[in-house]
Amino acid sequence: MKKYLIILFCFISYISFGQDRQVNGYYENLINFEPKEVSSSAILIFNFEDSKEISYKLINNNKVILTTTFNKNEGKIMKKVDFSTLKKGVYLIEYYIDDEKVKQLTFSKL
């Protein structure tokens, strides 16, 4: 009986943690940023159908410069973002879906 309980516990924990990782990996491949070298504006591409709350943080030198949240409707979308006011340098952009970090990218401001 103990063996069955241990096997059942392992099986349930495997499924629980396995699904969390799949969600992150799923969205990571479907979010893009173009171009990688920005002079004034860039395009955020969300290539998935689900309707979600998306937020992103713009970070430079370990300081959060900008945080934006918006609701993505169903369907694939492209969102143009103005970065013309940023100083030259390398920036990190972190994407969050439903308050869970799913991807981070770097880009250069020219």
N, C-alpha and C positions, 0 to 999 in steps of 0.2 A: 504494500500500500504506500509506503514512504517513497518508493521508486516512482510510482505513478504521480504522486504529488510533486516531486522534484522535476520530473519531466514536464508536467503541466505548467509549473512555475517558469521553467526555462523557455518553454514554447510561448507563453503569454508575454514574457519580457522581451523575447526576440522580436515578436510581431510589433509590440508597442514602440520599441526604439527603432526598429527597421523602418517603420512608416514615417517617423520624423525626419530621418535622413533623406528619404525619397522626396519629400516635399521640397526641401532646400535644394537638392540637386535638380529637381524638375524646373524650378523657376530660374535657377542660376544659368541654365542654358538658353532661356527664352527672353532674357533681358540684355539689351545691347546699348551702346553709347557710340555715336559717331559725330564727328571725326575724333581721333585720339589727340590731335593737336588743334586746339580751338583758338580762333582769333576773336570772334565776337559771339557766336551762338553755336549750340550743338543740338542734336536730336536724340532724345531718349526713346528707345524702341521697346515696346512691351508686346512680345509675340505670343500671347496666350489668350484664350477665350474667356476665362473666368472674370467675374466682376469682383474686384478686390479694393481694399484701401491700401494705397501705396505711399510710402514716404521715402525721402532720400535726404542724406546729410552730405554737405560739402565740407571737406576738411582740408586745412592747410597748416602745416607745422603743428600737428596735434591739437589744433583749435577748430571748433565747429564754426564755420563761416555762415552757413545757411542751412536751414531745415525747412522742407516743404512737404506737405501732405495733400493728397488729392484722391478722389474716388475714381477708379478706372471702371468704366462701363463694360458690358460684355463686348467681346470682339477685340481684335488686335488694334493697338493705337501707336501713334508716333507723336511725341510731345516736343515741341521746340522750346528751348530754354536759352535765355539771354545771359551770357557770361561776360559781356563787354566791360562791366565795371570791375572785374577781377584784375588783380595785379599779375604780372608775368610770374610763372612758376609752375610747380607740379602740384596737382590737387588729387585728393582721394574722394571718390563718391561712393557712399554706402547706401544700398537699397534695402528697404524693409517692407515686408508684406504682412499685414495684420500684426504689426509690432514684433516681427521676427526677422532678423537679418538674413537675407538670402544671397546677397552678392556685393562685392566691392570691386571697383575699377579705379585706375589712375588715368589722368589725362594731363596734358601740358597746355598752359595758357600762353600764347605767343604775344 
